[in-house]
Amino acid sequence: MSAAMMLASCATEKVQKENPVLIGKSTIQVSDKRMTPEALWAFGRIGEVAVSPDEKQIAYTVAYYSIPENKSNREVFVMNADGSQNRQITQTPYSENQVVWIKGGSKLAFLSSESGSSQVWEMNPDGTGRKQLTAYDGDIEGFAFSPDEKKLLFISSINVIPSTADLYPDLAKASGLLRSDLMYKHWDEWVTTAPHPFIADFDGNSIANVMDILQGEPYESPMKPFGGIEQLAWNTTSDKVAYTCKKKTGRAYALSTNSDIYIYDLKTKQHTNITEGNMGYDTNPTYSPDGKSIAWLSMERDGYESDWNRLFVMNLETGEKRFVSKSLDSNVDTYSWSKDAQTIYFTSVWHGKTQIYAVTLADEQLKVITEGVHDYASVALCGDKLIAKRHSMSMADEIYAVALNGEATQLTFENKHLYDQLEMGRVEERWMKTTDGKEMLTWVIYPPNFDPNKKYPAILYCTGGPQNAVSQFFSYRWNMQMMAANDYIIVAPNRRGLPGFGLEWNEQISGDYGGQCMKDLFTAIDVMAKEPFIDEERLGCVGASFGGYTVYWMAGHHEKRFKAFISHCGIFNMEVQYIDTEEIFFANWDMAGPYWDKNNPKVKNTYKHSPHLFVEKWDTPILCIHGEKDLRVPVTQGTMAFNAARVQNIPAELLIFPDENHWVLKPQNGILWQRTFFSWLDKWLKN
């Protein structure tokens, strides 16, 4: 070991003693081969994946969670493109994020908060030579070097709403937020900032001449809350940047999904909207390797956040735009160009599984590359193969090399030490006849060591979204194998309103929350309840978000099918939800409009299914869970439902997380969630 490496090692060790974090695989031992909350939180979670310029190496990140410290830490790994010589190259408490190759593959760039704020750093591919590249006055939230590496594009948030101190300097300690328009809140924050794209000169060591390309504008780019650097892109000649932006604020923002792709010319300082006239979401632009085209994802209809997500390509010379994925009756999720710019590889869900596809641009012919019971979550080119993350209900993300004939080779085995200790339940694909004569895919997950001669309690899983596919997802909270490990049979239907079964199936739910989708859910549990190994007297029903709404609705309509309910962040009163949520476009599309539009038959149909109207029929124990920072479905929805149950003397529990939003993200809160979840089910379905 060199003197520099020894010093770096000693410094890291000192920091770790002062700020203990988990910097590698957990050594947890599983006693009875069944998934536990503690085992689930011991999983390393693979994040970004980056292929080196010579396509011989792959860098990627893994997040580890410490239950005692109640936080996570992300480290960087590098391996050969065939998976050999895999090594962890960082061991710090600073969470290295968004790793990319720069300087011809001689360096790795990444985000780190080692300096006290999130900045861009670089290091050698063996972890040595760690060096800070930016010292921007603010946090850098994402970045991309220009192809010639003379510029740095980065994301940082700016203040867009005057603070109390700005308005009244003598009240600097006042906490009130004064607002006069909508979108004053979003998901989990009281909005005061907006992310902006910045461009700076880069000389190989530091940045200079930083410029906000949306200077003076209050718009978001990328768009909150989920957008990142994937919503911006350099062209091949390093003189233009494509960016995603919904140039609206306040009421207009709350009512619309109309984002566009803009091209910013560094030479002329001009912004050009290349998707003007398209009224839905346009996101995630990427230039072709030959620089002649640009691709992006596009939705058609304004206000419909779950519209058909289509792959578009524009010829930059002629301006011609083509919808190249139209032969696939499903969404495009992630995509990547081929080197010759003649093919685009992408992922899409079909029949509850997310596979990799290829579309040739010359004739728009579609080819399915992969098959199997799993979901691919990303795709990137590496030589004559594709590098992709893959998961299933029985396995968290791992990295695979996929040949163009579909043959897949697993490259990482991040959690093998845990899988070797765990026994997973069987996952079965079943097709069922719905009440209107359609075929519905339902996943059935069996307990480990399933005995067909025994009778098991069963849980109906109701997905949220409402249009989130019930595919082969691996969740760190709604984990199917965790539920099965507690000796429950899980019934997870792809009811009406989910992608992967054609547009008609996906769109049927809008304006019909209490209609066919609920009949589909009843079909799934009724079919399974007839099986000799399921005890029809011990059925539970669980779900979150729209799934939580489903639980509250079921509580008033289930006709004594279920013996226990669990609703997480569910909608209880739809009238209150309409005027208390933030993205009004969602409520307008899914609920057909405001409840006071009494002459609209679709509105009448929507609100007559509000669960609060049927509480007099509630008769079953219910657990209500909610995060106090949830501004999407505000916490009062959960407290109202709990109060309605207890006023009627129905057994109920309320689990409130003051520091969580629509999700539960902190390790100890996650474990409390799991323990409460299974304690409630066991109490009413087993004891």
C-alpha positions in Angstrom: 0.0 0.0 0.0 1.3 3.4 -0.9 1.8 6.2 1.6 -1.1 8.1 0.0 -3.4 5.1 0.3 -2.3 4.6 3.9 -3.1 8.2 4.7 -6.5 7.9 2.9 -7.2 4.7 4.8 -6.4 6.2 8.2 -8.5 9.3 7.4 -11.4 7.2 6.4 -11.1 5.0 9.5 -11.0 8.1 11.7 -14.2 9.5 10.1 -15.9 6.2 10.5 -15.2 6.0 14.2 -16.6 9.5 14.6 -19.5 8.9 12.3 -20.2 5.2 12.1 -21.9 4.0 8.9 -22.3 0.8 7.0 -19.8 0.7 4.2 -20.2 -2.8 3.0 -22.3 -6.0 3.0 -24.2 -6.8 6.2 -23.1 -9.8 8.2 -26.7 -10.5 9.4 -27.5 -14.1 10.1 -31.0 -15.4 9.2 -32.1 -18.0 11.7 -35.0 -19.9 10.0 -34.5 -19.1 6.3 -37.4 -16.7 6.2 -37.4 -13.1 5.2 -37.5 -10.7 8.1 -37.6 -6.9 8.2 -34.0 -6.9 9.5 -32.9 -9.2 6.6 -34.7 -7.0 4.1 -33.0 -3.9 5.3 -29.6 -5.6 5.1 -29.9 -5.9 1.3 -27.4 -3.9 -0.7 -29.3 -1.8 -3.2 -27.7 -1.4 -6.6 -28.0 2.1 -8.0 -26.4 3.8 -11.0 -24.5 1.7 -13.6 -21.9 3.2 -15.9 -20.0 1.5 -18.8 -16.4 2.7 -19.4 -15.6 4.3 -22.8 -13.6 1.3 -23.9 -16.4 -0.9 -22.8 -14.1 -3.1 -20.7 -15.2 -2.0 -17.2 -18.5 -1.2 -15.4 -18.8 1.1 -12.4 -21.9 1.0 -10.2 -23.1 2.1 -6.8 -24.6 0.2 -3.9 -26.5 1.7 -1.0 -26.3 0.1 2.5 -28.6 0.8 5.3 -27.7 1.0 9.0 -30.6 0.3 11.3 -28.9 1.6 14.5 -27.8 4.8 12.7 -31.2 5.0 10.9 -29.6 6.1 7.6 -28.0 4.9 4.4 -24.6 5.2 2.8 -23.7 4.6 -0.9 -20.4 3.1 -2.1 -18.8 2.6 -5.6 -17.8 -0.7 -7.2 -15.9 -1.4 -10.4 -15.8 -4.7 -12.3 -14.7 -6.0 -15.7 -17.4 -6.1 -18.3 -17.7 -9.9 -17.8 -18.3 -9.5 -14.1 -14.8 -10.6 -13.1 -12.5 -8.7 -10.6 -15.4 -7.0 -8.9 -14.1 -4.7 -6.1 -15.4 -2.0 -3.8 -13.3 1.1 -4.4 -14.7 3.4 -1.8 -15.2 3.1 1.9 -16.3 6.4 3.2 -19.3 7.8 5.1 -20.0 10.4 2.4 -22.4 8.5 0.0 -20.8 8.6 -3.5 -23.6 9.1 -6.0 -24.1 9.2 -9.8 -20.8 7.7 -10.8 -19.7 8.3 -14.5 -16.5 7.7 -16.4 -14.6 10.8 -17.6 -11.2 11.7 -19.1 -11.2 8.7 -21.5 -12.0 6.3 -18.8 -9.0 7.2 -16.7 -11.2 8.8 -14.0 -14.6 8.3 -12.3 -16.6 11.4 -11.5 -19.3 11.3 -8.8 -21.2 13.4 -6.3 -20.1 13.6 -2.7 -20.9 15.7 0.3 -17.4 15.3 1.8 -16.8 19.0 1.6 -20.0 19.9 3.4 -22.2 20.3 0.4 -22.9 18.0 -2.6 -20.2 18.6 -5.2 -18.6 16.8 -8.2 -15.5 14.8 -7.4 -13.2 12.5 -9.3 -11.0 9.5 -8.5 -9.1 6.8 -10.2 -10.9 3.6 -11.0 -9.2 1.9 -8.0 -10.6 4.6 -5.6 -7.3 6.5 -5.2 -6.6 10.1 -6.2 -9.9 11.4 -4.8 -10.2 15.1 -5.8 -12.9 17.8 -5.6 -13.7 19.3 -9.0 -16.4 21.8 -8.1 -16.9 24.3 -5.2 -20.3 25.7 -6.3 -22.1 27.8 -3.7 -25.0 25.3 -3.3 -25.7 21.6 -3.7 -25.2 20.0 -7.0 -28.1 17.5 -7.5 -27.0 15.9 -10.8 -24.4 16.5 -13.5 -23.3 15.6 -17.0 -20.0 16.5 -18.7 -20.2 17.6 -22.3 -18.8 15.1 -24.9 -15.6 17.2 -25.3 -15.5 17.6 -21.4 -14.9 21.4 -21.7 -18.3 22.1 -20.1 -20.2 20.8 -17.1 -24.0 20.7 -17.1 -25.4 20.5 -13.6 -28.6 20.8 -11.6 -29.0 23.0 -8.5 -32.0 24.5 -6.8 -32.7 28.2 -6.6 -35.2 30.2 -4.5 -38.3 31.1 -6.5 -40.6 32.2 -3.7 -39.8 35.2 -1.5 -39.2 34.2 2.1 -40.8 35.9 5.0 -37.5 37.7 5.7 -37.5 39.0 2.1 -40.9 40.5 2.6 -40.5 41.7 6.2 -36.8 42.0 7.2 -37.8 42.7 10.8 -39.6 39.3 11.0 -36.6 37.2 10.1 -37.6 34.5 12.6 -41.2 34.2 11.6 -42.1 30.8 10.2 -45.2 31.7 8.2 -45.4 31.0 4.5 -47.5 33.5 2.5 -48.9 32.2 -0.8 -51.4 33.4 -3.3 -51.5 30.6 -5.9 -51.6 26.8 -6.2 -48.6 24.5 -6.1 -47.5 26.0 -2.8 -46.9 22.4 -1.8 -45.7 19.3 -3.7 -45.5 15.7 -2.5 -43.6 16.4 0.7 -42.4 20.0 0.7 -43.8 23.5 1.0 -42.4 24.8 -2.3 -39.8 27.5 -2.1 -37.2 26.4 -4.7 -37.0 25.0 -8.2 -34.2 23.0 -9.8 -32.4 24.7 -12.6 -29.9 23.6 -15.2 -26.5 25.4 -15.0 -23.6 25.3 -17.5 -20.0 26.0 -16.5 -16.6 25.9 -18.2 -14.5 23.0 -17.1 -10.7 22.9 -17.5 -10.2 19.4 -16.2 -9.7 20.6 -12.6 -12.4 23.1 -11.7 -15.4 25.0 -13.1 -15.7 28.7 -14.0 -18.2 31.1 -15.7 -21.3 29.3 -14.2 -24.5 30.2 -16.0 -28.1 29.4 -15.2 -29.8 28.7 -18.5 -33.2 29.5 -17.0 -31.9 32.7 -15.3 -34.8 34.8 -14.0 -37.4 32.1 -14.7 -39.4 30.3 -11.9 -39.7 27.0 -13.8 -38.4 23.6 -12.9 -35.9 21.7 -15.0 -35.8 18.8 -14.3 -39.3 18.5 -12.9 -40.0 17.7 -9.3 -40.3 15.3 -7.6 -38.8 12.5 -9.6 -36.8 14.2 -12.4 -33.0 14.0 -12.5 -30.2 14.4 -14.9 -32.0 12.0 -17.3 -34.3 14.9 -18.2 -31.3 16.9 -19.7 -28.8 15.9 -22.4 -25.8 17.2 -24.3 -25.6 17.1 -28.1 -22.6 15.4 -29.7 -20.8 18.6 -30.5 -21.1 20.1 -27.0 -22.8 23.3 -28.1 -26.4 22.5 -27.3 -28.3 21.1 -24.3 -31.8 19.6 -24.5 -33.8 20.0 -21.3 -37.2 19.0 -20.0 -39.4 21.8 -18.6 -43.0 22.5 -17.8 -42.9 26.3 -18.2 -45.8 26.9 -15.9 -46.3 27.9 -12.3 -49.1 28.1 -9.7 -52.6 27.2 -11.0 -51.4 26.6 -14.5 -48.8 24.1 -13.2 -51.4 22.4 -11.0 -53.8 21.9 -13.8 -51.4 20.7 -16.6 -48.9 17.9 -17.5 -47.8 19.8 -20.6 -44.0 19.7 -20.3 -41.8 20.2 -23.4 -38.3 19.5 -24.7 -36.3 22.6 -25.3 -33.0 23.0 -27.1 -30.6 25.6 -25.6 -27.9 26.8 -28.0 -24.8 27.9 -26.1 -23.7 30.1 -28.9 -26.9 32.1 -29.6 -28.4 31.7 -26.1 -31.7 30.8 -27.8 -34.2 28.3 -26.5 -36.2 26.3 -29.1 -39.3 24.2 -28.1 -39.2 21.1 -30.3 -42.4 19.6 -28.9 -44.7 22.6 -29.2 -48.2 21.4 -29.9 -47.9 18.2 -28.0 -50.0 18.7 -24.9 -48.8 15.9 -22.5 -45.6 15.1 -20.8 -42.5 15.2 -23.0 -39.4 14.0 -21.0 -36.0 12.4 -21.1 -34.3 13.6 -24.3 -31.2 11.8 -25.7 -29.2 12.7 -28.8 -28.2 9.9 -31.2 -24.5 9.0 -31.4 -24.2 10.5 -34.9 -25.8 13.7 -33.8 -28.5 13.7 -36.5 -31.5 12.8 -34.3 -32.9 13.3 -30.8 -35.2 10.8 -29.0 -37.5 11.5 -26.1 -40.6 10.0 -24.2 -43.9 11.6 -25.0 -47.5 11.5 -23.7 -50.3 12.9 -25.9 -53.0 14.3 -23.6 -52.7 17.2 -21.2 -53.6 16.3 -17.6 -53.2 12.6 -17.9 -50.1 11.6 -16.0 -50.5 7.8 -16.9 -51.0 8.3 -20.6 -49.4 6.1 -23.2 -45.6 6.8 -22.8 -44.4 6.7 -26.4 -40.9 6.8 -27.9 -40.4 9.6 -30.4 -37.5 10.4 -32.6 -36.9 13.7 -34.4 -34.6 14.2 -37.4 -32.6 17.3 -36.6 -32.0 18.2 -40.2 -35.5 17.9 -41.5 -37.6 18.4 -38.3 -39.5 15.2 -39.0 -40.9 13.6 -35.9 -41.8 9.9 -35.7 -43.6 7.8 -33.1 -41.4 4.8 -33.4 -42.9 2.5 -30.7 -46.5 2.6 -31.9 -46.6 -1.1 -32.7 -46.3 -1.8 -28.9 -49.5 -1.3 -27.0 -47.6 -0.4 -23.8 -45.3 2.2 -22.3 -41.7 2.8 -23.0 -39.8 3.1 -19.7 -36.0 3.5 -20.2 -34.1 3.5 -23.5 -30.7 3.6 -25.1 -29.3 4.2 -28.6 -27.2 1.8 -30.6 -23.8 3.0 -31.7 -24.8 3.3 -35.3 -28.0 5.2 -34.4 -30.1 2.8 -36.3 -31.7 1.0 -33.4 -33.1 2.0 -30.0 -33.2 -0.5 -27.1 -35.8 0.0 -24.4 -37.7 -1.6 -21.6 -41.5 -2.0 -21.4 -43.9 -4.0 -19.3 -46.2 -6.6 -20.9 -48.3 -9.1 -19.0 -46.7 -8.4 -15.7 -43.1 -8.6 -16.8 -40.7 -5.9 -18.0 -38.6 -7.0 -20.9 -36.0 -5.4 -23.2 -37.1 -4.6 -26.7 -35.4 -3.2 -29.8 -36.9 -1.0 -32.5 -35.1 -0.5 -35.8 -35.6 3.1 -37.0 -35.5 2.4 -40.7 -38.7 0.3 -40.7 -39.9 0.7 -37.1 -39.9 -3.0 -36.7 -40.1 -4.2 -33.1 -38.2 -7.1 -31.6 -38.6 -8.6 -28.1 -35.1 -9.5 -26.9 -35.7 -11.0 -23.4 -38.2 -13.2 -21.8 -38.8 -14.7 -18.4 -40.4 -13.9 -15.1 -38.6 -10.8 -14.1 -38.4 -7.0 -14.7 -35.5 -5.2 -16.4 -35.0 -1.8 -15.0 -32.4 -0.2 -17.2 -30.5 -0.8 -20.4 -27.1 0.4 -21.7 -24.9 -0.7 -24.6 -21.5 -2.4 -23.9 -19.8 -3.9 -27.0 -22.1 -6.5 -28.5 -24.2 -6.8 -25.4 -26.6 -4.8 -23.3 -25.9 -4.0 -19.6 -29.1 -4.0 -17.6 -30.4 -4.1 -14.0 -32.9 -6.9 -13.4 -35.1 -7.9 -10.5 -38.1 -10.1 -9.6 -40.4 -10.6 -6.6 -37.7 -13.0 -5.3 -34.6 -11.0 -6.1 -33.5 -7.4 -5.7 -31.7 -5.6 -8.5 -28.6 -7.2 -9.9 -26.6 -6.3 -13.0 -26.8 -8.6 -16.1 -25.1 -8.7 -19.5 -27.7 -9.4 -22.1 -26.8 -10.7 -25.6 -28.9 -9.4 -28.5 -30.3 -12.9 -28.8 -31.7 -12.5 -25.2 -29.2 -14.7 -23.4 -28.6 -13.1 -20.0 -25.6 -13.6 -17.8 -25.6 -12.4 -14.2 -22.6 -10.2 -13.4 -23.2 -9.1 -9.8 -24.2 -11.1 -6.8 -24.6 -8.3 -4.3 -27.0 -10.1 -2.0 -26.0 -13.8 -2.5 -24.9 -14.1 1.1 -28.5 -13.3 2.1 -30.2 -15.4 -0.6 -28.1 -18.4 0.6 -29.7 -18.0 4.0 -33.3 -17.4 2.7 -35.9 -19.7 1.2 -38.2 -17.9 -1.2 -41.8 -18.8 -1.8 -43.0 -20.0 -5.2 -44.3 -17.2 -7.5 -47.1 -18.5 -9.8 -48.7 -16.8 -12.8 -52.5 -17.3 -13.0 -55.0 -16.1 -15.5 -58.6 -15.6 -14.3 -61.9 -14.8 -16.0 -63.3 -11.4 -15.0 -67.0 -10.5 -14.5 -67.0 -9.0 -18.0 -65.4 -12.0 -19.7 -61.8 -10.7 -19.9 -58.6 -12.6 -18.9 -56.7 -11.1 -15.9 -53.2 -12.0 -14.8 -52.9 -12.6 -11.1 -49.6 -13.3 -9.3 -49.9 -15.8 -6.5 -47.0 -16.0 -4.0 -46.8 -19.0 -1.8 -45.1 -19.4 1.6 -41.7 -21.1 1.8 -42.2 -24.8 2.4 -45.8 -24.5 1.2 -47.9 -27.6 2.1 -51.0 -28.0 -0.1 -52.6 -30.1 2.6 -52.6 -27.2 5.0 -55.0 -24.2 5.0 -53.4 -20.8 4.9 -54.7 -17.3 5.5 -54.5 -15.2 2.3 -53.9 -11.5 1.6 -55.3 -9.6 -1.3 -52.7 -7.0 -2.5 -54.2 -3.9 -4.0 -51.7 -1.8 -5.9 -51.5 1.9 -6.0 -50.8 4.4 -8.7 -53.6 3.9 -9.6 -51.9 2.8 -12.8 -48.8 1.1 -11.5 -48.1 -2.3 -13.1 -48.2 -5.3 -10.8 -45.1 -6.7 -12.5 -42.1 -8.6 -11.0 -41.3 -5.6 -8.7 -39.0 -6.0 -5.6 -40.2 -3.7 -2.9 -38.4 -2.9 0.4 -41.8 -2.4 2.1 -44.5 -4.1 0.1 -42.3 -7.1 -0.3 -44.2 -10.2 -1.5 -41.7 -12.7 -0.2 -41.8 -11.0 3.2 -45.5 -11.4 3.3 -45.3 -15.0 2.2 -42.6 -15.7 4.7 -45.1 -14.9 7.4 -47.2 -17.9 6.2 -49.6 -16.0 4.1 -50.6 -16.7 0.5 -50.5 -13.4 -1.5 -53.0 -12.7 -4.2 -51.7 -9.8 -6.5 -54.0 -9.2 -9.4 -53.3 -6.9 -12.4 -56.8 -5.5 -12.2 -58.3 -3.0 -14.7 -56.3 0.2 -14.9 -52.8 -1.2 -15.2 -50.3 -1.0 -18.1 -49.0 -4.0 -19.9 -52.4 -5.3 -21.2 -53.2 -2.7 -23.8 -54.5 0.9 -23.7 -58.1 -0.1 -23.2 -57.3 -2.1 -20.1 -55.0 0.6 -18.7 -57.5 3.5 -19.2 -60.7 1.9 -18.0 -60.1 3.0 -14.4 -60.2 6.7 -15.0 -63.5 8.1 -13.7 -64.5 4.6 -12.5 -62.7 4.1 -9.2 -65.5 2.0 -7.7 -66.4 0.1 -10.8 -64.8 -2.7 -12.8 -61.4 -2.5 -11.1 -63.1 -3.4 -7.8 -64.9 -6.3 -9.5 -61.6 -7.5 -10.8 -60.1 -7.5 -7.3 -63.1 -9.4 -5.9 -62.7 -11.9 -8.8 -59.1 -12.6 -7.8 -59.7 -13.2 -4.1 -62.9 -15.2 -4.8 -61.2 -17.5 -7.2 -58.3 -18.1 -4.9 -60.6 -18.6 -1.8 -62.0 -21.7 -3.5 -58.6 -23.4 -3.3 -58.5 -26.1 -0.7 -55.2 -24.7 0.8 -56.8 -21.3 1.5 -58.9 -20.7 4.5 -61.7 -18.4 3.2 -62.5 -17.4 6.8 -59.1 -15.9 7.2 -58.7 -13.3 4.3 -57.1 -9.9 4.6 -56.9 -6.9 2.2 -54.0 -4.5 2.1 -52.8 -1.6 -0.1 -51.3 1.9 -0.4 -52.3 5.1 -2.1 -55.0 4.1 -4.6 -54.6 0.7 -3.0 -55.3 2.4 0.3 -58.4 3.9 -1.2 -59.3 0.4 -2.4 -59.1 -0.9 1.2 -61.3 1.9 2.5 -63.8 1.2 -0.3 -63.7 -2.5 0.3 -64.4 -2.0 4.0 -67.9 -0.8 3.0 -68.5 -3.3 0.2 -66.8 -6.6 0.9 -69.8 -8.4 2.3 -67.8 -10.0 5.1 -65.1 -11.5 2.8 -62.3 -10.1 4.8 -61.3 -10.3 8.5 -58.7 -7.6 8.5 -57.8 -4.5 6.5 -54.6 -2.4 6.2 -54.6 1.0 4.4 -51.4 3.0 3.9 -51.8 6.7 2.7 -55.2 5.9 1.2 -57.9 8.3 0.1 -60.9 8.2 2.4 -62.9 11.2 1.4 -62.7 12.0 -2.3 -64.3 15.5 -2.0 -61.7 16.5 0.6 -58.9 14.9 -1.5 -59.9 17.0 -4.6 -59.4 20.3 -2.8 -56.5 19.2 -0.5 -54.1 17.5 -3.0 -51.6 19.5 -5.0 -51.5 18.2 -8.6 -55.0 19.1 -9.6 -54.5 17.6 -13.1 -54.5 14.2 -11.5 -57.8 14.7 -9.7 -59.4 16.3 -12.7 -58.4 13.3 -14.9 -59.1 10.5 -12.5 -62.1 11.9 -10.8 -63.4 13.6 -13.9 -63.4 17.0 -12.2 -64.4 18.8 -9.0 -67.2 17.5 -6.9 -69.2 20.7 -7.3 -69.6 20.1 -11.1 -73.0 18.4 -10.3 -74.2 18.4 -13.9 -71.4 16.2 -15.1 -72.5 12.5 -15.0 -68.8 11.3 -14.7 -68.3 13.5 -11.7 -71.4 12.1 -10.1 -70.2 8.5 -10.8 -66.8 9.3 -9.2 -67.8 10.8 -6.0 -70.6 8.4 -5.2 -67.8 5.9 -4.7 -66.1 7.9 -2.0 -65.3 5.4 0.9 -66.5 7.9 3.5 -70.1 7.5 2.2 -70.1 3.8 3.2 -68.7 3.9 6.8 -72.0 2.7 8.2 -71.3 -0.6 6.6 -67.8 -1.0 8.1 -67.6 -4.0 10.4 -64.0 -5.2 10.1 -60.8 -4.4 12.0 -58.7 -1.9 10.2 -55.2 -0.5 10.5 -54.6 3.0 9.1 -51.0 4.1 8.3 -50.0 7.6 7.1 -47.0 10.0 6.9 -47.6 13.5 8.3 -45.4 14.9 5.5 -47.6 13.3 2.8 -48.9 16.3 0.9 -50.1 14.2 -2.0 -52.7 12.3 0.1 -52.8 14.5 3.2 -52.6 12.8 6.6 -56.1 13.8 7.5 -57.4 11.1 5.1 -55.9 8.5 7.4 -57.0 10.1 10.7 -60.5 10.5 9.3 -60.7 6.8 8.5 -59.4 5.8 11.9 -61.8 8.1 13.7 -64.7 6.7 11.6 -63.8 3.2 12.7 -63.4 4.0 16.4 -66.5 6.1 16.6 -68.4 3.0 15.6 -66.4 0.9 18.0 -64.7 -1.1 15.2 -61.2 -2.3 16.3 -58.7 -0.1 14.7 -55.1 1.1 15.0 -53.4 4.3 13.7 -49.7 4.4 12.8 -48.6 8.0 12.1 -45.1 8.9 10.9 -44.4 12.6 11.6 -41.2 12.5 9.6 -42.3 10.5 6.5 -44.2 11.4 3.3 -46.1 9.2 0.9 -43.5 6.6 1.4 -41.6 5.3 4.5 -37.9 5.9 3.8 -36.0 5.6 7.1 -34.8 2.2 8.2 -36.2 2.2 11.8 -39.6 3.5 10.5 -39.6 0.8 7.8 -39.0 -1.9 10.4 -41.7 -0.4 12.7 -44.0 -0.4 9.6 -43.3 -4.1 9.0 -43.7 -5.2 12.6 -47.0 -3.3 12.9 -48.2 -4.6 9.6 -47.7 -8.3 10.5 -48.7 -7.9 14.1 -52.1 -6.6 12.9 -52.6 -9.4 10.3 -51.5 -12.1 12.8 -53.9 -10.8 15.4 -57.0 -11.0 13.2 -56.0 -13.8 10.7 -54.1 -16.2 12.8 -55.0 -15.9 16.5 
